[in-house]
């Protein structure tokens, strides 16, 4: 009775066959290489997007809440900031909610800012002195607004570093004049770089006292009073955010005489992180699935080439069986060839994918990254695909009748 060949000898024969057909082996691996590189790159980019969004949201502060006007119905109607929050609401929150430390109301407009012959379209925010600690901004040069500036409705402005560069180039911005709607504003402060949040570059914004915004830019609604775009609220500590959200909700419901659906919403950093994580997690999964399709195509390519190889090596298989090789030896050899092709392609593809991630992280602000576990799983998946798609050619080779195969000599 013929004995099974040693595993080492079977593996050696498989490797010898692949080396003898280097070009075919390389082309067979190409689909797996591309598929694996695609999976690694796309998953890394998806995780980079998630890391970027979470990093931006962390700048908001762990114990900061945002009170925004409107509800789901108004947003479905295309009304981003309906007039349901007023300055008196912000004052009531500051005075009547015990778990709140600071309150920073804000009005935001899109305007063209001019400095001499240079102009730039940017976001103008009317804020109070509490804005700085609540939103965790820091002044790099000059100063921020004081209570006296707010009470006197002075024409003062504090600008972000990117806006300062656009308007004044490399020249000092402090003490310079800029114009908004032909109204002169003196630059008294330059903020430190803060980065982007929700796709908006905060370093391009300009800030003016809230009272100045109302008196000269946004105006006062005769029915609603001073309408706000949102209210930033700093809880006493991170553990107090839940209580602060509950108390603010109850207070505004009483003030707005709400019986059914709220005309405002209270959002926290945790809420935003949950939403962002859900969106970016789904995006990463979708990108990984797109890359996995490439792996599937690569597996089909391996099966196709291996079937061609079985047809070309019919005489070799017949001769081996005639000399005593068993069907299991032939089956194992072809499976090993498929496994080597797919695994080696997975390793090469992973290396290319990690290189692509490094390039993305180096030349873009996206912190693309990939974990070692993901790379290992992808390589194992590549090998599994090779085994799966190599079964059909291997079984066909193992079932060849040696007499019929030798007749073709």
MARDREN-662772 format. One record per atom (N, C-alpha, C): x, y, z. Coordinates in steps of 0.001 Angstrom, whole numbers, plus 500000, padded with zeros to 6 digits. Layout:
XYZ...
This chain:
500859498801500000500000500000500000500887501238500000500608502149499137501415503360499058501191504234500268502285504842500733502199505727501888502098507169501428501471507985502310501410509416502028502806510011502072503093510946501161504378511621501168504488512518502400505692512713502936505870513641504055505415515044503662504882515775504665504362517114504391505454518024503840506666517919504407507754518782503956508063518555502480508027517302502050508303517002500648507198517551499749505956517437500208504836517972499424504945519480499286505265520157500393505425521616500358506578521997499437507686521243499516508824521530498645508478521397497183507712520376496830507300520198495439506401521351494989505526521781495864504636522895495513505433524171495270506400524456496155507216525658495994508058525579494735508576524401494425509373524234493202508535524520491967507301524043491984506407524291490852506139525777490680505924526486491790505649527922491712506884528685491233508073528272491685509293528948491241509545528709489754509175527550489284509378527241487863508482528075486963507398528603487517506462529442486744506310530790487459507421531544487543507441532775488341506461533822487827506448534028486522505577535061485965504112534720486194503745533464485947502352533058486187502009533204487674502907532810488550502642532912489986502452534366490395503292535257489838503186536682490165501853537257489696501466536922488469500191537432487947499009536853488722499131535610489176498057535000489958497898535699491301499038536089491887498998536785493183498481538210493072498521538774491860498249540198491702496873540598492242495861539769491975494526540087492472494482540126493991495141539169494655495182539164496113495963540360496643497076540697495968497882541853496378497049543127496340496354543339495230495534544539495083494390544541496101493731543393496259492626543309497206493078543573498623494188542960499036494681543148500398495122544584500628495826545161499662496249546555499790495045547488499884493996547168499128492779547991499160492122547935500533492002546741501087491376546597502401492155547376503455493477547163503491494308547836504487494212549357504346494322549857503116494306551301502887492960551914503244491880551293502767490557551864503000490168551825504467490476550731505148490179550661506577491019551690507340492300551826506950493149552816507607492651554232507408492193554555506200491656555887505930490361556110506716489508555075506773488272555195507551488551555443509021489508554728509585489873554950510989490504556313511187491260556764510179491836558096510269490760559171510326489701558998509523488587559948509562487918559950510928487768558765511515487177558665512839488065559331513885489360559096513816490283559714514766490293561230514631490237561713513387490228563153513154488984563796513749487823563187513503486571563733514030486558563711515553487012562615516149487029562523517601488020563505518211489146563716517526490116564683518021489570566096517988488829566428516922488221567756516842487159567947517908486359566909518148485304567020519148485875567119520558487028566511520790487619566590522128488004568022522484488205568882521456488525570286521716487343571062522270486145570493522145484962571183522644484901571182524161485533570215524804485469570119526261484530569012526694484974568233527681484186567079528113482924567476528861482912568648529485481758569053530288481023570245529675481090570361528343480409571449527637479155570929526966478063571659527145476795571350526500476463572447525496475727572081524466475306573057523462473779573038523380473192574193523609471748574351523478471495574976522115470810574244521242470576574711519876469083574888519657468698575851518829467272576084518585466702575095517592465381574935517639464688574098516667464628572640517071463878571866516291463745570431516515463848569720515179463562568427515172463702567652513929462785568149512824461570568625513185460640569103512165461183570344511462461714571293512258462225572517511647463445572234510790464268571266511203465457570947510413465074570247509112464010569425509173463547568779507936463004569813506950462554570951507476462041572015506623463155572926506106464407572605506488465535573393506010465835574609506853465246574724508052465493575862508939466547575442509948467789575879509726468881575437510594468812576085511972468533577398512005468507578103513282467203578903513410466090578245513699464838578974513899464940579850515139464107580894515215464207581857516317463467581338517543464067580358518199463450579811519411464342579953520627465564580447520451466443580727521579466764582213521592466634582839522748466902584275522869467896584505523999468413585718524054469421586062525054468890585875526473467613586114526679467047585939528018467105584480528458467042583550527520467184582132527874468572581862528448469595582442527800470959582249528292471128582841529684470559584026529920470651584638531253469936583786532298468788583213531932468044582374532872468826581112533220469486580513532233470290579315532494471419579646533460472092580783533230473213581170534088472761581438535512471556581979535699471092582381537028470339581282537771469682580364537026468751579448537695469151577975537656470179577622536920470596576215536851471817576022537752471684575333538878472786575230539851473986574420539373473778573499538448474891572642537999475699573270536874475380574524536516476074575214535434477104576175536015478295576168535411479379577050535859479419578345535055479366578230533738479420579414532864478485579209531679478017580328531123477137580295529956477671581287528932477766580838527665478298581693526600477332581713525427476426582707525358475534582823524199476306583274522969475787582934521792476522583259520567475577583530519410475907584572518634475239584883517371476284584793516278475966584104515198476938583900514129476370584373512799477186585126512062476819585600510732477982585349509772477661585185508509478689585092507468478812586466506818480001587057506880480222588405506373481562588486505655481732589561504910483006589867504264483758590847505159484978590485505513485822591326506353486878591968505472487090593273505642488049594003504824489139594591505703490352594569505193491484595229505841492287595892504731492080597188504556492693597882503435492086597397502138492925596919501235492439596428499946492195594924499955492458594273501083492294592828501194490952592523501860490246591543501331488967591141501919488887589627501983488062589141502888487893587703503052486501587425503604485840586432503027484534586005503531484746585038504680484143585326505806484377584505506993483155584519507896483259583792509000482183583721509981482477584710511107481497585568511418481617586550512497480742586077513652481323585956514835480575585487516003480497586596517047479283586883517482479088587792518594479049586986519887479979587253520783480138586444521989480324587340523202480370586701524365480607587376525638481979586947526169482483587598527228483787587189527772483829585735528227482676585140528537482658583743528982482982582758527860482931583234526632483199582349525497484576581703525604485559582484526027486942582007526046487121580781526950486712580824528245486900579632529081485938578496528754484723578813528340483747577753528061484193576923526863484628577565525812485025576860524595486502576493524572487205576806525645488620576444525805489501577033524709489239578280524355490119579034523462491166579753524299492293580046523681493351580789524357493822581927523468494196583037524115494672584210523391496182584105523213496632584193521963498069584128521678498716585500521825498014586546521370498526587916521473497368588840521821497665589904522539496636590871522893495736590376524008494468590691523913493517590315524948492168589987524354491272589449525199489898589175524790489000590279525335487710590184525055486777591219525485486591591207527000486353592365527562486037592502528982484566592854529152484106592850530383482712593246530643482475594685530211483490595530530383483352596924529951483174597032528448483911596204527694483747596193526232482344595762525856481817594781526596480482594265526304479431595308526639479542595937527805478547596938528225478593598177527339479787598527526863479914599705526021479682599431524544479437598169524187479218597782522781480298598366521875481544598140522271482666598733521543482976597954520267483468598693519300483822598098518008485215597470518088485255596304518689486501595575518865486368594194518235487483593623517858487471592291517232488670591488517708488429590185517882489486589211518137489404588210516993490530587895516368490495587081515157491368585841515297491068584846514467491854583622514431493141583818513645494130582956513853495432583135513182495367583035511662494516582153511123494421582025509669493815583273509037492797583857509700492206585089509188493209586228509263494004586270510327495026587313510451496034587227509317496418586014508949497364585836507851496755586281506524495465585960506317494805586367505079494721587889504952494407588563506072494168590000506020495441590826506120496376590391506963497542591224507252498877590588506875498843589357506339500085588694505983500935588427507203502213588762507126503132588538508243503221589740509173502459590781508892502492591978509736501684591755511015502036592446512100501267592312513360499813592724513160498901591953513752497476592248513600496936593125514723497565593082515898497065593830517051497140595327516765496018596018517015495946597450516793495536597847515394495459596899514487495057597202513110493544597353513023493098597943511925491674598163511699491165597209510625489964596722510831489268595984509779487829596479509726487161596228508616485815596745508417484850595587508151483699595669508811482612594716508614481355595527508336480792595356507169479646596164506730479970597658506846481192598011506461481673599396506481481787599976507888481685599128508897481888599578510270483317599247510688484058600220511242485451599957511630485524599184512949486410598197512999486653597415514212488158597368514467488540597581515713489950597499516079490279596078516538491345595494516002491785594151516404492550594265517719492026593645518769492675593718520082493269592387520521492991591321519781493491590015520193493627589054519037494575588132519190494796587067518213494742585736518955493857584849518526493669583572519204494718582559518772494976581593519651495834580476519288495080579542518339495826578818517548495211577900516582494356576868517307493168576641516779492220575697517386491871574551516459491975574770515155491642573715514204490188573759513778489759572670513157488409572593512588487501571752513467486227572110513500485182571338514162483995571269513215483534570022512939482409569805512021482690570422510651483946570323510211484295570787508880484510572283508764484377573047509862484563574490509811485864574865510506486701575613509798487978576049510352487746577210511308487928576951512594487698577997513590488790579059513583489922578766512970491023579727512936490808580818511898489729580715511116489409581755510137488293582672510626487810582467511847486684583232512363487134584542512997486178585455513101486376586712513825485313586799514908485660587415516040484764587505517185484634588961517612483387589363517866483088590719518323482203590621519559482127591671520380481222591629521542479778591386521108479063590606521878477676590262521529476814591509521386476998592490522275476200593720522204476496594496520924477757594475520485478123595147519235477496594434518046477492593119518096476852592328517044475375592708516916474681592831518046473253593139518023473008594556517520473810595513518000473545596923517678473958597293516261474962596605515684475481597058514403475394596031513273475220594740513613475259593730512562473976592911512454473611592205513509472464591294513411471137591969513688471132592944514588469895593624514936469069592858515958468026593508516457467128592924517458465755592703516836465248591481516960463921591183516431462866591795517347461914592573516786460912593224517643459995592243518368459880591019517818458998590030518449459764589128519405460910588620518947461649587622519731462739588225520607463162589455520310464287590026521025465590589637520357466614589345521159467928588986520629467962587478520397467844587068519143467846585646518815469277585130518766469486583918519292470805583308519361470890582118518416472084581885517891472307580687517093472478579459517980473148579609519090473233578549520090473823579098521376473735578304522418474267578669523730475230577584524171476469577962524451477450577016524996477381577087526521477274575936527140477111575867528595478201574973529174478914575472530178479929574684530860479372574197532196479262572874532340478820572304533619479947572427534640479603572273535914480605572426536975481710571383536860481363570189536436482351569148536174481721568141535224482501567154534799482008566189533814480848565375534363480863565099535677479784564308536279478473565091536336478549566418536204477346567250536325476660567488534987477232566978533895476649567274532590475243566704532438475018565505532974473680564914532888472653565731533640473004566151534861472089566971535653471868568323534992472935568916534439472797570210533779471876570118532568472022569049531782471162568868530612469701568747531030469449567978532082468073567791532576467490569111533075468282569852533851467788571109534423467572572171533346468475572248532378468306573215531287467051572894530485466835571614530205465653571200529451464371571601530171464300571336531462463105571697532229462902573201532285463989573951532471463879575405532540463355575983531238463930575563530108463506576114528815462101575670528453461715574469528875460326574068528639459355574983529371459690575381530575458834576305531316458830577685530678459997578163530287460092579500529699459376579572528355459457578490527562458834578486526238457395577956526265456947577595527451455569577091527632455286575919526692456178574962526727456086573804525830455208572734526465454254572240525694453386571162526151453681569854525428454177569931524212454446568714523448455917568635523058456221568906521776457594568732521312458430569970521610459670569738522053460576570839522363460919571627521104461163572935521281461635573763520166463121574069520318463830573211521013465264573342521221465824571943521470467130571844521542467787570567521852469050570851522646469364569965523567470590570066524364471508568930523943472679569274523435473629568288522956474921568354523776475530567199523960476796567121524690477883566584523773479127566665524235480228566105523463480038564604523282479512563945524317479288562501524232478294562169523132477224562976523021476242562760521954476898562890520583477709563949520445478370564167519160479339563034518840480083562575519856481022561479519640480300560203519235479140559958519841478362558766519499477910558818518045477414559976517632476951560137516252478117559973515276479232560643515585480396560582514702480940559160514629481012558480515782481538557113515797480651556184514983479341556379515066478419555550514287478610555774512787478724557044512406478868557365510986480209556864510447481297557202511159482620556808510672482826555298510772482211554653511775482306553201511863481626552533510687480450553042510318479771552520509136480555552780507864481189553970507791482014554292506627483195553344506523483858553078507662484998552161507661484570550761507238483417550319507747482912549003507370482616548921505884482016549982505350481695550006503918482975549979503078483984550768503486485239550788502747485928549431502806485897548791503986486477547465504110485770546457503227484444546579503137483673545661502286484030545852500811484254547120500418484648547383499024485989546718498731486931546843499680488222546190499491488108544682499484487187544132500298487008542678500354486524542122499021485782542930498268485346542490496934486562542229496049487588543083496194488815542872495427489488541568495818489451541250497122490002539972497569489247538804496949487922538930496884487102537881496283487464537676494815487651538784494107488049538693492696489411538026492576490323538361493504491639537717493494491548536231493734490645535812494624490442534383494869489930533664493639489010534298492928488499533695491695489612533574490671490513534567490634491651534502489723492567533329490044492790533077491333493607531930491736492959530628491273491660530496491477490972529277491064491070529083489561490923530159488819490979530057487361492355529587486897493415530211487433494768529837487021495099528415487464494647528023488651494929526678489133494217525630488280493020525934487811492322525006486919493090524846485607493620525972485101494436525884483888495682525055484155496255525243485358497454524491485716497180522993485781496006522608486289495643521189486350495585520601484939494992521354484014494893520861482634496273520697482004497170521648482285498497521582481688499360520494482322499083520155483575499931519210484299499263517836484420498360517515483478497674516217483529498668515062483460499630515165482538500604514086482395501437513912483672501845515062484256502646515006485491501867514327486610500578514665486713499763514071487774499604512572487541499354512194486263499211510770485948500480510002486261501644510572485901502909509914486164503154509745487659502854510767488428503038510681489886502169509587490485500916509522490027500018508493490556500479507097490140500992506998488918501470505691488454502665505218489265503457506184489784504639505839490580504318505669492069503031505773492426502651505485493801502097506638494603502030507853494019501460508975494764499963508765494970499494509134496126498075508978496424497323510258496075496006510116495977495175511289495650495352512390496691495519511986497964495707512987499018496972513790498834498044513156498280499284513884498034499082514959496975498395514578495916498128515534494840497223516664495338496189516292496095495273517305496656496046518285497521496904517773498394497645518632499311498605519541498560499252519017497508500191519854496768499489521052496152498339520824495528497633521943494899497078522917495934496648522401497080496184523297498142497330524144498682498494523533498832499658524285499300500024525382498305499971525068497011500260526089495999499282527261496108497999526969496270496998528035496411497247528841497680497579528135498780497811528813500056499033529715499985500094529235499368501308530041499246501042531284498400500364531116497281500057532254496414499236533318497141498177532863497828497290533822498483497950534455499706498680533652500498499320534188501705500434535162501351501256534789500375502324535692499963501755536970499356500686536817498569500021538009498042499452538871499144498916538224500215498388538978501346499472539757502059500648539144502242501758539828502915502235541020502081502414540813500775502861541902499898501815543016499863500531542622499740499462543623499709499377544407501004499579543734502147499550544430503429500671545449503528501860545057503031502977545998503030502688547219502180502103547001500997501748548131500132500674548999500775499680548339501407498622549098502064499142549943503212500048549380504019500617550144505132501464551300504618502149551088503497502892552184502894501971553294502416500829552906501818499853553908501359499278554686502541499025554000503654498515554679504845499535555688505362500806555286505356501844556215505784501911557454504920501740557291503616501752558437502702500561559349502967499361558749503160498164559546503442498346560349504732498881559705505764499084560393507046500124561498506943501101561325506018502186562301505906501786563530505087500985563338504048500701564450503120499319565053503318498493564479504189497157565028504454496959565185505962495979565983506376495701566122507817494984564918508411494700563923507573493977562746508050494940561801508783494729561539510073495634560633510805495310559168510531495537558744509284495240557367508899496120556402509681495536555319510153496276554336510948495625552974510797496376551945511112495868550574511031496508549770512146495737548909512766496246548098513853496876546811513350497815546280514156498483545027513777497477543888513685496460543915514541495434542877514503494685542867513188494376544058512672493669544148511393494527543597510263495815543929510287496720543418509250496791541900509306496910541362510520496991539905510675495717539231510179494564539801510552493292539230510109493179539265508589493646540339507981493568540452506516494447539417505828495657539207506369496542538193505788495932536796505941495383536516507126494729535217507338493534535050506411492796536147506202491655536091505284492131535789503866493250536372503477493794536101502141494131534618501993494808534048503014495121532628502972493882531763502918492850532158503697491599531389503704490930531420502336490992532592501692490407532702500355491150531801499378492493531760499505493270530882498637492914529420498828492758529018500093492366527633500360490985527332499806490055528259500030488672528039499602488585527884498085489220528812497372489138528770495909490106527755495305491028527233496118491927526215495607491389524810495740490269524641496455489716523308496681489260522668495369488550523437494542488014522870493298489129522384492372490173523197492089491254522668491239491981521492491885492181521556493207492900520469493889492116519164493808490804519234494007489986518016493932489972517471492506489946518346491513489958517866490128491273517160489831492383517726490334493683517078490112493747515736490822493224515682492063493310514457492847492453513332492253491393513693491542490479512681491010490855512198489611491937512753489070492324512313487720492675510817487716492211510130486705492545508708486519493949508623485928494886507978486604496274507949486102496375507306484711495588506279484405495661505622483084495224506586481991494094507298482263493606508257481269494588509414481115495224509803482245496186510903482181497418510484481386497885509244481567499087508796480856498843508613479375497615508359479004497304508162477574497539509429476783497485510587477478497665511852476771499116512182476502500045511292477005501473511506476769501809511331475287
